[in-house]
Amino acid sequence: TVGVAVIGTDHYWDRSAFNNLTSQLQELGADVVTVDAGRDDQKHVAGLENLLAQEPDAIVNILGTATVIDPVFQKISEAGIPLFAVDTASEFVINNTTSDNTALGTELAEQLVADIGGAGNVAVFNGFYGINVCALRYDALAAVLEQNPDVQILQPELQDVIPNTQEDARKKIQDLLQKYPEGEVAAVWACWDIPGLGTNLAIVDAGRQDNVGFYGVDGDPTVLEVMAQPGQAIKAIASQQPGLIGQISAVNVARALGGEDIPATTLVPAFLTLPDNVYEVRQMLGQIE
C-alpha cells in the first residue's frame, strides 16, 4: 500500500504528475490511497497525517510549502515509513524526483537577459518562495542578474495567487504597464507559467508585446498553445515533463521497497521553449500530434 498526498490537482503540472504517479504505482502492483489538499497547506498536513495513521508501506508527497509540511515529514520518518517526494526537497525524504530547477532557472534567466539586450527592468511574481522549486528558480534568476547589473528587478515584487491566478496577474500587469511607460519595463518573470496567461493578455491589450515579454516555467498546454500564435508576449518557457516525473517517482518507490539503493534526487530534463521551437516541444510532450 502506498499513500499519495498532493497539494492540489487543479493545475496541469500537478495533475499530470499525480495521475501518472498513481497509475504507475498501480501497474507495479501497489494499492494506492490518495489525499488531495485542494491547494490548502493545512489540509495537506492533515492529509499526510491521515496517511501516516494508516501505516502504509510508503508515502509519496507532491509539492507543498516546505516549512509547513516538514514537521509531518519528520513524524513519518520517525515512524519508519519510507517517504518519497515529487518536487519536494527534504532531509526526511528518501528520494525526490524533480526537474533540475537550478539549471532550468538559469537557462530561462539567461534567455531573458539575452532577449532584452542585457539591460532593463524586470517585474517578478514571487508569491511562492516557500515552495522549494520556486525558490530554486528565483535564486537562479537572482544569480544570473548578479552577473548582469544592468538588469534590475522592479520593487516591490508582485505576488501571484492561487486561485484566480490568470485574472489576478492580468490586473497586476495592467496596473504595472500604466505605471511604467514604454521602455521602463522589459520583461515579466514567474516561477510557473499560469500567471503568463493573464500577463500576456495585459501586454497584448496594451500593444507592448514587441518590447515586454513573459518568462516562466512548466509548459502548460494552454500557455504553449498561446505562445505558438503570432503576436504574443510569451517569449520563453522552461517546459517540464510532469507525467514522466510522476512515473519515475513510482518506479523509485518500487525499487526502494524492493531493496535497491536509489539516489536522494532524481533529475528529469526540461526543455527551453521559444516561439521558434514550440511546435516541436509540444509534439515531444505529447500535447499535439
C-alpha positions as CSV (number, residue, x, y, z in Angstrom):
1,T,0.0,0.0,0.0
2,V,1.3,3.4,-1.0
3,G,-0.2,6.7,0.2
4,V,0.0,9.7,-2.1
5,A,-0.6,13.2,-0.9
6,V,-0.9,16.0,-3.4
7,I,-1.2,19.8,-2.7
8,G,-3.8,20.1,-5.5
9,T,-4.8,18.8,-8.9
10,D,-6.4,21.9,-10.5
11,H,-3.1,22.8,-12.2
12,Y,-2.0,20.8,-15.3
13,W,1.5,20.1,-13.9
14,D,0.3,18.8,-10.6
15,R,-2.5,16.8,-12.1
16,S,-0.2,15.1,-14.7
17,A,2.4,14.2,-12.1
18,F,-0.3,12.8,-9.7
19,N,-2.2,10.8,-12.4
20,N,1.0,9.3,-13.8
21,L,2.4,8.5,-10.4
22,T,-0.7,6.8,-9.1
23,S,-1.3,4.8,-12.4
24,Q,2.3,3.7,-12.5
25,L,2.2,2.6,-8.8
26,Q,-0.9,0.6,-9.6
27,E,0.7,-1.0,-12.6
28,L,3.6,-2.0,-10.4
29,G,1.2,-3.8,-8.0
30,A,0.5,-1.2,-5.3
31,D,-2.8,-0.4,-3.6
32,V,-2.9,3.4,-3.7
33,V,-4.5,5.6,-1.2
34,T,-4.7,9.3,-2.2
35,V,-5.4,12.6,-0.5
36,D,-5.8,15.9,-2.3
37,A,-5.4,19.1,-0.3
38,G,-7.2,21.4,-2.8
39,R,-4.4,24.0,-2.5
40,D,-4.7,24.3,1.3
41,D,-1.5,23.8,3.2
42,Q,-3.2,22.9,6.4
43,K,-5.4,20.3,4.6
44,H,-2.2,19.0,3.1
45,V,-0.7,18.4,6.5
46,A,-3.9,16.8,7.7
47,G,-3.9,14.5,4.6
48,L,-0.3,13.4,5.3
49,E,-1.2,12.7,9.0
50,N,-4.2,10.7,7.8
51,L,-1.9,8.6,5.6
52,L,0.6,8.2,8.5
53,A,-2.2,6.8,10.7
54,Q,-3.0,4.2,8.1
55,E,0.6,2.9,8.3
56,P,1.1,2.3,4.5
57,D,4.3,0.7,3.1
58,A,5.3,4.1,1.7
59,I,4.1,7.6,1.3
60,V,4.7,9.9,-1.7
61,N,4.3,13.7,-1.4
62,I,3.7,16.0,-4.3
63,L,4.6,19.7,-3.7
64,G,3.6,21.9,-0.7
65,T,5.2,24.6,1.4
66,A,8.3,23.3,2.9
67,T,8.1,25.0,6.3
68,V,4.5,23.8,6.7
69,I,4.9,20.2,5.8
70,D,8.4,19.4,7.1
71,P,7.2,18.7,10.7
72,V,4.8,16.0,9.5
73,F,7.6,14.7,7.2
74,Q,9.6,14.2,10.4
75,K,6.8,12.3,12.0
76,I,6.5,10.0,9.0
77,S,10.3,9.4,9.0
78,E,10.4,8.7,12.8
79,A,7.5,6.2,12.3
80,G,9.7,4.3,10.0
81,I,7.5,4.7,6.9
82,P,9.6,5.3,3.7
83,L,8.8,8.8,2.4
84,F,9.3,9.8,-1.2
85,A,8.6,13.1,-3.0
86,V,7.9,14.9,-6.2
87,D,9.2,18.4,-6.3
88,T,9.7,18.5,-2.5
89,A,13.2,18.5,-1.2
90,S,13.6,17.5,2.5
91,E,16.1,15.7,4.7
92,F,13.3,13.3,5.6
93,V,12.7,12.1,2.0
94,I,14.4,9.1,0.6
95,N,14.1,10.2,-3.0
96,N,12.8,13.5,-4.6
97,T,12.1,13.2,-8.3
98,T,12.1,16.6,-9.9
99,S,13.4,18.7,-12.8
100,D,16.9,20.3,-12.4
101,N,15.3,23.6,-11.3
102,T,18.6,25.4,-10.8
103,A,19.7,24.5,-14.4
104,L,16.3,25.3,-16.0
105,G,16.0,28.5,-13.9
106,T,19.5,29.6,-15.0
107,E,18.8,28.9,-18.7
108,L,15.5,30.7,-18.6
109,A,17.1,33.7,-16.9
110,E,19.9,33.8,-19.4
111,Q,17.4,33.8,-22.2
112,L,15.5,36.7,-20.6
113,V,18.7,38.7,-20.3
114,A,19.7,38.0,-23.9
115,D,16.3,38.9,-25.2
116,I,16.3,42.3,-23.5
117,G,19.8,43.1,-24.6
118,G,21.4,42.8,-21.1
119,A,19.6,45.9,-19.7
120,G,16.2,46.8,-18.4
121,N,13.7,46.4,-15.6
122,V,12.0,43.1,-14.9
123,A,8.8,42.6,-13.0
124,V,8.9,39.4,-10.9
125,F,6.0,37.4,-9.5
126,N,7.4,35.9,-6.2
127,G,4.4,34.7,-4.2
128,F,5.5,31.1,-3.6
129,Y,9.1,31.3,-2.5
130,G,8.2,28.8,0.3
131,I,7.8,26.1,-2.3
132,N,11.2,24.6,-2.9
133,V,11.2,24.5,-6.6
134,C,10.1,28.2,-6.9
135,A,12.9,29.2,-4.5
136,L,15.4,27.4,-6.7
137,R,14.2,29.1,-9.8
138,Y,14.1,32.5,-8.2
139,D,17.6,32.0,-6.8
140,A,18.8,31.0,-10.2
141,L,17.3,34.2,-11.7
142,A,18.9,36.3,-8.9
143,A,22.3,34.7,-9.6
144,V,22.1,35.4,-13.3
145,L,21.1,39.0,-12.6
146,E,24.1,39.5,-10.3
147,Q,26.3,38.9,-13.3
148,N,24.1,41.4,-15.3
149,P,23.9,44.5,-13.1
150,D,22.1,46.5,-15.8
151,V,19.0,44.2,-15.4
152,Q,17.1,45.2,-12.3
153,I,14.0,43.6,-10.5
154,L,11.3,46.2,-10.0
155,Q,10.3,46.7,-6.4
156,P,8.0,45.8,-4.8
157,E,7.9,42.3,-6.3
158,L,4.5,41.1,-7.5
159,Q,2.6,38.4,-5.5
160,D,1.0,35.7,-7.6
161,V,-2.0,33.9,-6.1
162,I,-4.0,30.7,-6.2
163,P,-6.9,30.5,-7.2
164,N,-7.8,33.2,-9.8
165,T,-4.2,33.3,-10.9
166,Q,-4.8,34.4,-14.5
167,E,-7.1,37.3,-13.9
168,D,-5.1,38.4,-10.9
169,A,-1.9,38.5,-13.0
170,R,-3.7,40.4,-15.7
171,K,-4.9,43.1,-13.4
172,K,-1.5,43.5,-11.8
173,I,0.3,43.7,-15.1
174,Q,-2.3,46.2,-16.4
175,D,-1.5,48.4,-13.4
176,L,2.2,47.9,-13.9
177,L,2.1,48.9,-17.5
178,Q,0.2,52.0,-16.6
179,K,2.8,52.9,-14.0
180,Y,5.8,52.2,-16.3
181,P,5.6,53.7,-19.8
182,E,7.2,52.0,-22.8
183,G,10.9,51.4,-22.3
184,E,10.7,51.3,-18.5
185,V,9.8,47.6,-18.1
186,A,11.3,44.9,-20.4
187,A,10.1,41.6,-19.0
188,V,7.9,39.7,-16.6
189,W,9.1,36.6,-14.8
190,A,7.3,34.0,-12.7
191,C,8.3,30.6,-11.2
192,W,5.4,28.9,-13.1
193,D,3.6,29.8,-16.3
194,I,-0.1,30.2,-15.4
195,P,0.5,33.9,-14.5
196,G,1.8,34.2,-18.1
197,L,-1.8,33.8,-19.4
198,G,-3.0,36.9,-17.7
199,T,0.3,38.7,-18.2
200,N,0.1,38.0,-21.9
201,L,-3.4,39.4,-22.2
202,A,-2.4,42.6,-20.4
203,I,0.7,43.1,-22.5
204,V,-1.0,42.4,-25.8
205,D,-4.0,44.6,-24.9
206,A,-1.5,47.4,-24.3
207,G,0.2,46.8,-27.6
208,R,3.6,46.3,-26.0
209,Q,4.3,42.6,-26.9
210,D,7.3,43.7,-29.0
211,N,9.1,45.1,-26.0
212,V,7.8,43.3,-23.0
213,G,8.0,39.5,-22.7
214,F,6.9,36.9,-20.3
215,Y,9.2,34.2,-18.9
216,G,8.0,31.2,-16.8
217,V,8.3,27.5,-16.1
218,D,6.2,24.4,-16.6
219,G,5.0,24.1,-20.2
220,D,1.2,24.1,-19.5
221,P,-0.6,23.1,-22.8
222,T,-2.6,26.3,-22.8
223,V,0.4,28.5,-22.3
224,L,2.4,26.8,-25.1
225,E,-0.7,27.0,-27.4
226,V,-0.8,30.8,-26.9
227,M,3.0,31.0,-27.4
228,A,2.6,29.3,-30.8
229,Q,0.3,32.0,-32.0
230,P,1.7,35.1,-33.7
231,G,1.9,38.4,-31.9
232,Q,2.1,37.1,-28.3
233,A,4.2,38.2,-25.3
234,I,5.1,34.7,-24.1
235,K,8.8,34.6,-25.1
236,A,10.3,31.7,-23.2
237,I,9.1,28.8,-21.1
238,A,11.1,26.1,-19.4
239,S,8.9,23.2,-20.2
240,Q,8.9,20.3,-17.8
241,Q,7.8,16.6,-18.1
242,P,5.4,16.2,-15.2
243,G,4.0,12.9,-16.4
244,L,7.4,11.4,-16.7
245,I,8.4,12.8,-13.3
246,G,5.4,11.0,-11.7
247,Q,6.2,7.7,-13.5
248,I,9.8,7.8,-12.5
249,S,8.9,8.6,-8.9
250,A,6.7,5.5,-8.8
251,V,9.5,3.3,-10.1
252,N,11.8,4.7,-7.5
253,V,9.3,3.8,-4.8
254,A,9.2,0.2,-6.1
255,R,12.9,0.0,-6.4
256,A,13.5,1.2,-2.9
257,L,10.8,-1.1,-1.4
258,G,12.5,-3.9,-3.3
259,G,15.7,-3.3,-1.5
260,E,17.6,-1.3,-4.2
261,D,19.7,1.7,-3.4
262,I,18.3,4.8,-5.1
263,P,19.7,8.3,-5.3
264,A,18.4,11.0,-3.0
265,T,17.5,13.1,-6.0
266,T,16.4,12.0,-9.5
267,L,16.5,14.8,-12.1
268,V,14.3,14.8,-15.2
269,P,15.2,17.0,-18.1
270,A,13.3,20.2,-19.0
271,F,13.3,22.0,-22.4
272,L,13.7,25.7,-23.0
273,T,10.8,26.5,-25.2
274,L,10.8,29.5,-27.6
275,P,8.3,30.6,-30.3
276,D,10.8,29.1,-32.8
277,N,10.7,25.5,-31.3
278,V,7.3,25.5,-29.5
279,Y,5.7,23.2,-32.1
280,E,8.4,20.6,-31.7
281,V,8.3,20.8,-27.9
282,R,4.5,20.4,-27.8
283,Q,4.9,17.3,-30.0
284,M,7.6,15.9,-27.8
285,L,5.5,16.4,-24.7
286,G,2.5,14.7,-26.3
287,Q,0.4,17.8,-26.3
288,I,-0.2,17.7,-30.0
289,E,0.2,15.1,-32.7
